[in-house]
Amino acid sequence: MAIHETEERNGKLRTVMKLEPGERVALCRCMRSKEFPFCDGTHKQLEGKTGPVIIEALQQAVEEE
């Protein structure tokens, strides 16, 4: 499960997430989720086209060419 920590830095909130290889999370962009910073589907009840940001940790490092 994703581990997250939110801290104040220079007067702004900053959230750092740590994911396991292959783990996938949906992050809120509507700013109304009761599970913030994770998406709880609240955006579906709002007008507009905003949906979550999907973050997926790769199983292995991507090799640069």
C-alpha positions in Angstrom: 0.0 0.0 0.0 1.2 3.5 -0.8 2.8 5.3 2.1 2.4 9.1 2.1 3.6 11.9 4.3 2.4 15.5 4.2 4.5 18.2 5.5 4.6 22.0 5.4 7.6 23.4 3.5 8.1 27.1 2.9 4.5 27.7 3.9 3.1 25.2 1.4 1.8 21.6 2.0 3.9 19.0 0.3 2.9 15.3 0.0 5.5 12.6 -0.7 4.4 9.1 -1.8 6.3 5.9 -1.8 5.0 3.0 -3.9 5.9 -0.6 -4.2 7.0 -1.8 -7.7 3.9 -2.4 -9.8 1.6 -0.5 -7.3 -1.0 1.8 -8.7 -2.9 4.7 -7.0 -5.4 7.3 -8.1 -4.8 10.8 -6.8 -7.5 13.5 -6.4 -7.5 16.5 -8.7 -11.0 17.9 -7.8 -9.7 18.7 -4.3 -12.9 17.4 -2.7 -12.0 13.8 -1.8 -12.5 12.7 1.8 -9.5 10.5 1.3 -7.2 13.2 0.0 -4.6 13.0 -1.5 -6.2 9.8 -2.8 -9.3 9.8 -5.1 -12.6 8.6 -3.6 -14.7 9.2 -6.7 -16.2 12.5 -5.5 -15.4 14.0 -8.9 -18.1 11.9 -10.5 -20.7 14.0 -8.7 -19.2 17.3 -9.8 -19.7 19.2 -13.1 -16.7 19.3 -15.5 -14.3 16.8 -16.9 -11.8 16.5 -13.9 -10.8 12.9 -13.0 -8.0 11.4 -11.0 -4.3 11.3 -11.8 -3.3 7.6 -12.1 0.2 6.9 -10.9 1.8 3.5 -11.5 5.2 2.4 -10.2 7.1 0.4 -12.8 8.1 -3.2 -12.0 11.7 -2.4 -13.2 13.7 0.6 -14.2 13.3 1.9 -17.7 16.5 1.8 -19.7 17.4 5.0 -21.6 18.5 4.6 -25.2 
